[in-house]
Amino acid sequence: MNVPFSSPSSLVVSVISHGHGPCVQALLEDLARFSAATVRRVVLTQNLHEAPPKAPAAGWPFILQVVKNERPAGFGANHNRALTSATEDFVCVLNPDVGLGGHDPFAALTQTAALQGAGCSYPVQLDEHGRVQDSEREVPSPLALLRRRLLGRSETRVDWVNAACLVLPGAVWRDVGGFDERYFMYCEDVDFCLRLRLRGLRLVKAPVQIIHAGQRASGRRLNHLAWHVRSLWLLWRSPVYRQAQHLLTVTPATKGTIGAP
């Protein structure tokens, strides 16, 4: 699954920490060890007060910019601010609890994102036990949620992918305008992917894997559940969601289809 690629292009990576200090330290060390030839710059946004990451003795092999928020901001707002002036060829939105699995996924991700008609590229996500996670999802309509949550039916379409690891050409990121900051948390990646597809761009799976051990907090914390419900309501009332209904009916993407529209 992990194919060697060359990477002549530049990449900036945006990471947000919500008190994820140990995870961020491990991720930066992974990036330094495996992705020094691919990653030019990392923007780390500390959404909560915490100690800065500790640099290795030789220093970081990429530019590390640490942004300390005086007040916590939402997922989309933080990434938008981190990437607002990016001049690199490609941008990456990356979760702090991601592991690279002993290799550099970004050479393949940037080359895949550079394919004609690609809006973004994404890797296969594995959990810490090597099981494939459900990062490719059907748009969360009320009917789809009913089938998934209550009837236990699996999804067969790839309408959107989660934003634990997305790589986009910088020009596409600027054209789309980043994330919609009205989504404080949850559904911003649904909206973002739908906006890419409404522009005729594809979500393309790259032949690489990452480790993503994240857990959904919306099922455990009331504030996260409230954010999730609010974001779903915002999504369902949005023009993006309404416009996408025709698109998803006419050109449904199928799970397992690399580069499906």
N, C-alpha and C positions, 0 to 999 in steps of 0.2 A: 504493500500500500504506500509506503514512503519512497517516493521516486526522487532521485537527485536532480536538482535544477540549478542552473546558474542564475544569478540575480544582479544585472547591471544597474537596476533602478534604485532610487532612494525611497525609504519608507520611514514614516513617523508613526509611533505607537502611542495611543492615549490609554492610560490606566487610571481608574478611580479607586481610591482606598477609603473604605468606611470603617477604619480601625482594623484593617487587614494587614497590619505590619508584617507579621511572619510570612504570610502568603506573598506579599509584595516583594519582600527580601528574596524569597526563593525564586519568584518569577524573574526578577532582575538578574539574579545569578544565572538562571537558565538562558536568558537573552544574551548575557555577556559570554557565556560558554559556547552556545550553539548558533547564535544569530548575529555575531559581531560583523559579519560580512554583509548582512542584509539590512539591519536596522541602523539608520543614521541617527535618530533622535527618539527619546522617550519623554513624554510629558506625564508626570505623576501628579494627580490632583488628590490632595489629602482633604477629604470632605469633613473629617473630624480631626481634632488635635491629636497628634502622635509624633513619635520620634522619626527623624528622617532615616532612610535606608543607609546601611553602612557600606561604603564603597570597598571593593577589593584593594589589595596593596598596590596593584598596578593601575588602579583607577578604572572607571567604566570605559569600555571601548566605543561607547556612543555618547552623544550629548544627553545628559539627564537634567531635565527641568522639573523642579518640585514646586507646585502651586499649593499654598495653604489657604483654604477657605476660612473666612471669618464666620460665615454662616453656611450650613449645609445647603447644597443645591441639588436639583434633581439629576437623574442619570443623563438625560439628553442635554440639559444646560451645561453640565460639566464637560461633556465631550465636545460640545459646540465651542465652548470657550477655549478648550485645549487645542483645538484644530482650526480655530478661526483664521489664523494667519499662516497656515501650513503652506510651504512652497515645495514640499517633496512631491515626487511623482505619484506616490501612493500613501494613503492613510489607513491606519488600523485602529479599530475599536476593540479593546482587549480587556476581559475580566481579570481581576487580581487573583482569582483562585484557579487560574489555568496553569497547567504544566506542559512543557514542550515534549515530554516523553523521550528525551535523549537525542533529539534531532532538531534541525531548523525547518519549521513548516513554512516560513515566510517567502522563501524563494519560489516555491510552487504556488503559493497563494497570490503573490504579485504577478507571476506569469499568467495564472488563470484569470485574474482580474483584468489583465491587459487584452484578453481575447475580444475580438470584435463583438459588440452587442452586449458585453458583460456589464452589469451594474455593480456587482460585488462578487467576491469569492468567499467561500467558507470551508472549513475543514470538517472531517468526520469527528464528532465528539465522543470520547469514551469516558466512562467513570473510572474510579480508582481500581476497579476489578476488571477492567478491559471490556466492559459491556457497552455497546453503542447506545448513546442517549438519544432521546426524541427531540433533537434540535430542529428538525424539519417538520413543519406543522401546517395544518389546514387553518385558514383564517377563522378566528374564534367567534363565529356567529352563534346566536342562541341555540340553533339546531345542532351545530357541530359540538358545542359544549354539552348539550343534552346527550348526544350519542356517545361522547367520550366519557363524561363523568358518571352518568346514570346507567347507561346501557353497556359501558365497557368496550365499545367498538373501537378498533384501531383506525387511524387516519391513513388515507391512501394518497392524498394530494400534498404537494409542497407549495403552499401559497406564500409562506414566509419562513425565515430561519431566525433563530435567536441571535442576539448581538453579543454573545460571549466572545466571539472572535470573527470579525468581519474585516475584509480588506477591500478598499475601493480605489480606483484611480482618483487622484486629487481633483481632477476636473469634474468628475461625476459628483464627488462630495460637495464641491462648491455649487454645482448646478442644482442639486437637490436641496441645498440649504441646510444640510445636517438634520438633526432630529427636531421634531416638533416639541418645543419645550412646555407645551400645555400638559403633556404627559409627565408627571413628576416621577413616576416609576411604574413599570409595566405597560405593555402595548406600544411603547415608542418604537420598538423594533418591528412590530406588525405594521404600523403606519408607515415606517420608513421603507420597508420592503415593498409595500403596495405602491408607494409613490415611485419607486424605481421601476416597477413593472408597468405602471401607467405611462411611463416615458418610453416604453418598449424595450426596456433593459432586462437582462436575465440575472437570476441568482444562480451562480455556477459553483458546484461542489468541486473542490480541488482534491487530488489524490494524496492527501496527507491526513494525519490524525493528531489530535491534541488530547490532553487529559483535562476534563472539566468536572471537578468534584462538587460543584455548587448545589445547594439545596434550595428549594422554593420556600421562601419565608412566608408567603401569603397563606399557606395552610397552617402556620404555627403562631403567627403574631397578628393581633387584631388590626394594628395600624397598617400592616402590609396588606391584609385582606381588604381593608377599606380603600387603600390606594388602587388595588387590583380592580375592585368593583367600579370605582370612579373612572378608571382608565377605560374599562370596557364600555361603560356608558358613553364616555366621550368619543370612543372609536365608532360605536354604532350610530352616533348622531352626526358623524363627520362626512363631508362631501367626498373625501378619499374613499371611505368605506362604501358609499353608495356607488361611486364611479367604478369601483373595483368589482362589484357584483357581476356586471356584464363581462368584464375581462376574465374573471375566474370561471365563469360558465362556459365561455367560448374557447378559452385556451387553458384548460386545467393542466397543471404540472403534476407528474406522477412520481411518487417516491421511488428512489433508485435511479431515476433518469438524470444523468449528468448533464448539467446545462439546460434543463428544461425551462421554458419561458415562465 
